[in-house]
Amino acid sequence: MVLRGFGQSPGTATQPPAQAQPATPSTSKVEMPADPAALLEMAAKKNGLQNAGTEPLHIKATYELLDDKGGVKEKGTIEELRVSAKIYKLRYSSPSFDQTDYSTAKGLFRVGDPKWPDTPIWEAHNILYPEFPSGDVIAKSKMKFVEKKAGNVQLRCVSVNSPKTDGATYQRAYCFDPAAPILRLLETYQGANEIIYNSIVPVRGAYIGGDAGFFQHGKALVGVHLDVLNAVPHVEESELTPPSGAQEITRRIEIGSVVTAKPVHETKPEYPAIAIAAKIQGTVVLQAIVGKDGRVVEIRVVGGPPMLQQAAIDAVRQWVYEPYLLDGEPVEVATQINVVFGPGVLPPSSIH
């Protein structure tokens, strides 16, 4: 698979995913709302696989993990039989990682590799379902229109600043084609993460990125191509039944930007003396797992000045969050945490 616009050489045009009833792309201009919140509400109903009808879906995608130079270091597939957000069968398959999850009304069950997918593979699935703010988050957020030029494409973006309990904000930007609410670029965590959507395919009223890429600090980590998207009129119960020996797993969701985790105790980081002397400032971005009891159980550095990273880790290890509930039950949360020692700005990657 060649990911045009993601730092690799140009290739032939990608083919749209197979689908039960191919949609005809609309060439008419859509009347775009003059209010940023209204545009987000419109886009939330028009983008991503979550909006591709109400019938169960069979989804198959190819992903490529990329090295520091943008070369392909591993290929894999994602295959999903999705009835709803909570009822599905999801398999990741590659030379180094093979795992199948069965999500049922009784819980989440896993066969294969017991650990959760690493960030690039996790994101390869998540970017097919872009998340938009709604309800209370929109009401509490400050929004404005901004213009961005990514590559040769001029985009109209909605900048969203959502308040945290400590007075800081989560910053996101949703960027659209100027003539329609088609999501092309999603920036999260003050621009530390970027998702680019190319080869847009209209499917049953929704805009789907046939090609997508996930970037972290401007570095391409994974590219995804949607190969198959079929409606499934009937799903046999046996297809979603975990096999004997499947291990029950605590559910995990990713939050932190659209819905913010609520810390009940935060320890401020101690600014390292050596960093003060060297006048080092910046933002340390951490990926953290918050357990069902609200305590931080895993931390990984995503980026930031090396002199500040350990201080950020030491502080966040002591944080305690209000347990996050999904349908009334506590779940693990995968989230990113920004520990700010100073401002940081990252340029957008290219779109074609």
N, C-alpha and C positions, 0 to 999 in steps of 0.2 A: 504494500500500500504506500502510495506517495502522498504526503501531506503538503499540498501546495500552500505556501504562505506561512509554513511553520519552520522555515530555515532550511528546507531541503529543495532539491532541484525541481523545476516544473515538470508535471507529468500530464497524462491524458485526463480528460474530464472524468470525474467520478460518476459511477452509476447510482441512481437513486435506489433505496432499499426496496426489496420486493414487498408488495402489499396486496391485500385482498381486492381493494378498489382504488387504483391509482387516482390521485387527485390531479386536477388541471391547475397549474400555477396561475394565480390571478395577476393580471398586469394593471389592474385599476388601482389608482391611488386611494389610500384609506385616509379618511379625515382624522387627523391626529389631535388628541385633546390638548388644550392650551394649559391645563393644570398638570404638573408632574405626577401627583398622586393618582389622578385619573388615568394617565398614560400607563403607570405601573399596574393599576387594576385591570386595564384592558389587556396588557401584555401577559399578565399572570394567567389569563384564560386562553391565551393563543399560542404559548410556547411550551415545548417539552412533551415527552411521551405521556405525562400525566393528563394531558388534554386531548389525547388521540382517541376519543370515544370512550364508551362505557363497557364495551365487550372485552373479555380477556384477550391478552396479546401474547404472541410469540415473538420474541425479540432476540436477534443475534447480532453481535458486533465484534469486530476485530480491533484489538488494541496493540500498540507498539510502545514499549518502554524505551526511552531515548537516553543516550549518554551525554557527557558534557559538551560534545561537539555536534550534537544533533543527530548522531548516527543511531541506528536501531540496534539495541543490545538484546532484546527479547520480544517475541510476538506471542500473543495469547488471544483467547476468545472469551466473550461473555455471552451466556445464553440464559434467557429468562422466560418463564411461563408465568405471567402476571395476571392474577384475577383482581387484586386490589393492592393498596399500599401495605396491607398486613397479611395477605394470602398470596403466596408466590413460591416458585422454585427457581433458584438462582445458582448458576454454576460459573465459576472462573476456571479456565484451563490453560496452562502454559507448561513449558518444560520444567519450571521451578515451582509452580504453585497450582494445585488442583483441589478445589473445594466446592461442595454443593450444600446450599442452605435450603431447608424446607420451612417456610414460615406458615404456621397454621393458627387456628383459633386457640389451640392448647399451648402454643409457645413456638420458639425457634429451635430447630434441630439441625445438626451439621454432621456431614461425613467428609472424609478427606482431611486436608490440613486443618488442624484445630485453631490456629491463630487467625486473627483478623487480617484482611489484606493490608499491605503497606499502602501509604498515601497515594502513589500514582495509580495503583490498580483500583483502589477504593474510589478515587475520583473518576476513573474511566467509566464507572457505572453511574456515579452521581451526576455527572455533567449531562447525561441524557434526560435528567429531570431537574432543570434549573429551578431554583427556589426564589420566590418573590415575597417581599413583606406584605402583610395584610393587617387589617383590624387595628389592634392596640399599637402595634409597631409603627404603622403608618401615622396614626394619630399623634404619637410621641416623637416622631422623627422630623428633622428639618430637611426639606427637599428643594432642589433647584435644577433648572436646565443648564447644561454645559455642552459645549461643542468639542468633539475630539476628532482628530484626523489620524486614522490608523492605516498605514500604508497609503494607498490611493483612495481610500474610502472615507468620506465625511460622515460622521455619525452624530446623531442627537442623543445625548445622554441625560439620565436623571441621576443626580448625586444624592445619596441618602446618608444622613448622619443620624445614627440612633444612639440615644444616651445610655450610658452605663450607670450603675449605682455609685461609682466613685467620681462621677463628674466628667469622665472621659467619654469618647464616642467611638462607635464602630462605624467605619466609613465604607460604603459600597457605591458602585456606579453601574448602572444598567444602560447599555448603549444600543441604539436601534437604527435600522435603516431610516433615512429621513422621510420616506413616503409611506411607511407601514410599520406596525409595532412588531417587527421581526428582530429578535434578540441576536446581536452579533458579537458583543463583547460584554463580559461580566467581570468586574474587578471587585475583589474583596480584601479585607484586612489592609486598608490604606494602600491598595494597589499591590500588595505583596503577592497575591494570587490573581491570575487572570485566566479566564476561559474564553476561547475564541470559537465561534460557530461559523462554518463555511458550508458551501454546497447545500443551501437550504432547500428542504423538500416539504411542500404542503401535504399534510396527511390528515384527512377526515377533519378538517377545520383547524388543525394545529400546524405550527411551523416547527419542523424538526431539522436539526443540524446533521446532515449526512456525514460531514466531517467535523470533528471538534478537537481542540487541543487544550491541554492544561499546562500553565506556566507558573513557575514560582520564582520570584525575583528576576523576571525576564528570561529565565531558563526553561526551555521546553522539557517537560518530564514525561508526558504521555500524549499520544495521538489516538483518536478513536474514529473508526469508520462503521457506520450503521449498514449492515449487510441485508438483514431480513427484518421486516415488520409486518406481521400478519394478524388479522383478527381471528380469534378462535371461538366459533359459535358455541362449542360445548367442550368442557374439560372434565375428563374422567377423574373421580375422586382418587383413584389409585395413583395418578400422575403426581399428586401433591402429598401423598402419604410418605412420611419418613420411613426408610428401611429399618429393619431391626439392627440394633447396634449404633444407630445415630445418637450423637451426644446432644443433650439439651444445652443451649447457650443463652446467656443473658443478652437480651436485645440491646443493640447499640444504635444510637442515632447521631447525626452530625448537626451541631448547632453552633452558634457563636456570633453570627452576623445578622441573620434575619430575625431569629429568636435568640435572645442573649441568655446565657446561663447567669444565675443570680448568686453571686458570692455573699455569704453571710460573715465571712472573716477573710480579710486580705492583709498580708504582711507586706509592707513597702520594702522594695529592694534596697540594699545598702550599696551606695555608689562606690565602686572600688577606687581607692586612693590613686592607684597607678593610672586609671582611666581619667580621673580628674586632672592629674598632673599632665597627661598627654592631651588633654582637651578632647577626649573621645566622647561623642554623643551618638545617639541612634536608637533604633527600636529593635529589641530582640523579639523575634517571633517564635513562639513555642507551640508545638502540637501536644495536647494533653488529653488524657483519658480520665474522666471523672466517674468514680464508681457509684453504685446505687445509693451509697450512704453519703454522697456529696464530697468525699475526700479524693484528692488527686492521687491516682495510682500509677500513672505513667506520664513521662515527659520526654519529648524529643525536640531538639533545636532544629528549627526550620531555617533560620538565618538571623543575621545581626552581627554587630561588632564583636569579635572574639573576646575582647577584654571585658565585655559586659554580660556574656552569656551565662557564666556560672552564678553571678549575682542574681540574675533573673530566675534561674532554675531554683536556687536556694530559697528565694522568696515564694515562688509559686508552689513549691512542695508543701508549704504550710497553709495554703489557701483551703477554705472549706466552702462548698457550694450548697445551696438549697437543693435537695434531691429533685431530679427532673422526672416528671410523671408523664407517661404515655398511656392514654386510656385508663388513667387512675393507678397505673403500676410504675414503680421506680425502674429506670433503665440506665445503663451506662451511656455516657455522652462523650463523643469525640468532638473536640473543639480546639480552636487556635486562640492563643492568648498573646496579646501584644504588651510587652513591658517596655514603656517608653522612657528612655534616658535623653531623648532629643528627637527632632523631626527627621523624617525619612521620606524621600520621593522616588518613585520608580516610573520609568517611561512605559507607555503601552506597547505591546507587540503588534505585529502587522496583521492586517486583514486583507483578503483579496475579494 
